[in-house]
Amino acid sequence: MKTLLVIGIGAGDPDYLTLQAVKALNRVDVFFLMDKGPAKHKLLDLRREICQRYIVDRTYRFVEADSPERQRGDQAYAATVEDLNLAKQATFERLINEQLSDGQCGGFLVWGDPALYDSTVRILQAILEAGRCAPFEFEVIPGITSVQALAARHKVPLNSIGGSLEITTGRRLAAGQVGDADSVVVMLDAEDAYRQVGDPDTRIYWGAYVGTPDEILIEGRLADVADDIERTRKAARKANGWIMDTYLLRKPR
Ligand SMILES: C[S@@+](CC[C@H](N)C(=O)[O-])C[C@H]1O[C@@H](n2cnc3c(N)ncnc32)[C@H](O)[C@@H]1O
């Protein structure tokens, strides 16, 4: 039987790895590396650094595969994500069939935590259901999400006392599709969606590249800091070629 480990590696700082993740790394024979886009090299280097740092007295190898990209255009967002996941499923199936022998252990190093805006677990479940690979076992090892890292770096709790927390996307915030939680974390925001928030007294705790040497943090009333965030974000994206940012919005009492 083959085994697959989906290992959350935390959202940036190699020190975010949990002891459970370190133990899991030391069971893996083949790591599948799937990053894409302009951040690809930095994120791949970080994964290699993590393996170098935490794996002792064990031989392992990396297999890199080009991760399919989502089609951008007129199609509905959910449909393009579904197509993307089907393409990823085909890639994963090929990797598992061709690169892993019976009795070996394969590892996927997932940014942050595999349960949050990541499709690896969903895809492995779909592969088992499709039955085109020999059956395998898989385990999920949780990691520190960018949400937790953001809250820690700003030294702020995610929820107000007894309040609810919503975690959503920039796309949904921009479309006004948020609930009535007094704390909202926004991820995957390509378009400065915090600009759409009506109440200028809302507080924003914004962070880019959190936990990495490029980290940038800005905090304040939206009315006071929105321009600064937009400027900083634009400049950082230009300088690095990519940006990874998250923010917490806290409605005023
Ligand atoms: C595809 S999601 C993956 C989330 C990841 N699984 C996690 O647990 O944080 C990518 C989004 O996570 C957020 N993100 C991930 N790492 C980040 C970091 N180090 N700093 C700020 N935001 C980050 C950004 O909103 C980015 O667009």
The ligand as an SDF file (V2000), in Angstrom:
LIG
                    3D

 27 29  0  0  0  0  0  0  0  0999 V2000
   -4.6710   29.6350   -1.6780 C   0  0  0  0  0  0  0  0  0  0  0  0
   -4.7410   30.4830   -0.1540 S   0  0  0  0  0  0  0  0  0  0  0  0
   -3.8830   29.3680    0.8850 C   0  0  0  0  0  0  0  0  0  0  0  0
   -4.0920   29.6160    2.3470 C   0  0  0  0  0  0  0  0  0  0  0  0
   -3.2570   28.7020    3.2280 C   0  0  0  0  0  0  0  0  0  0  0  0
   -3.6580   27.3160    3.0860 N   0  0  0  0  0  0  0  0  0  0  0  0
   -3.3070   29.0980    4.6890 C   0  0  0  0  0  0  0  0  0  0  0  0
   -3.5360   28.2140    5.5370 O   0  0  0  0  0  0  0  0  0  0  0  0
   -3.0650   30.2660    4.9960 O   0  0  0  0  0  0  0  0  0  0  0  0
   -3.5950   31.7750   -0.4520 C   0  0  0  0  0  0  0  0  0  0  0  0
   -3.9640   33.0420    0.2950 C   0  0  0  0  0  0  0  0  0  0  0  0
   -3.5790   32.9080    1.6440 O   0  0  0  0  0  0  0  0  0  0  0  0
   -3.1360   34.1450    2.1450 C   0  0  0  0  0  0  0  0  0  0  0  0
   -1.7330   33.9880    2.5900 N   0  0  0  0  0  0  0  0  0  0  0  0
   -1.0140   32.8590    2.5650 C   0  0  0  0  0  0  0  0  0  0  0  0
    0.1970   33.0410    3.1030 N   0  0  0  0  0  0  0  0  0  0  0  0
    0.2540   34.3210    3.4870 C   0  0  0  0  0  0  0  0  0  0  0  0
    1.2530   35.1060    4.1340 C   0  0  0  0  0  0  0  0  0  0  0  0
    2.4280   34.5930    4.4930 N   0  0  0  0  0  0  0  0  0  0  0  0
    0.9620   36.4020    4.3890 N   0  0  0  0  0  0  0  0  0  0  0  0
   -0.2230   36.9290    4.0600 C   0  0  0  0  0  0  0  0  0  0  0  0
   -1.2010   36.2420    3.4570 N   0  0  0  0  0  0  0  0  0  0  0  0
   -0.9730   34.9500    3.1710 C   0  0  0  0  0  0  0  0  0  0  0  0
   -3.3000   35.1650    1.0220 C   0  0  0  0  0  0  0  0  0  0  0  0
   -4.5680   35.7640    1.1680 O   0  0  0  0  0  0  0  0  0  0  0  0
   -3.2460   34.2860   -0.1940 C   0  0  0  0  0  0  0  0  0  0  0  0
   -3.9170   34.8970   -1.2770 O   0  0  0  0  0  0  0  0  0  0  0  0
  1  2  1  0
  2  3  1  0
  2 10  1  0
  3  4  1  0
  4  5  1  0
  5  6  1  0
  5  7  1  0
  7  8  2  0
  7  9  1  0
 10 11  1  0
 11 12  1  0
 11 26  1  0
 12 13  1  0
 13 14  1  0
 13 24  1  0
 14 15  1  0
 14 23  1  0
 15 16  2  0
 16 17  1  0
 17 18  1  0
 17 23  2  0
 18 19  1  0
 18 20  2  0
 20 21  1  0
 21 22  2  0
 22 23  1  0
 24 25  1  0
 24 26  1  0
 26 27  1  0
M  CHG  2   2   1   9  -1
M  END
$$$$
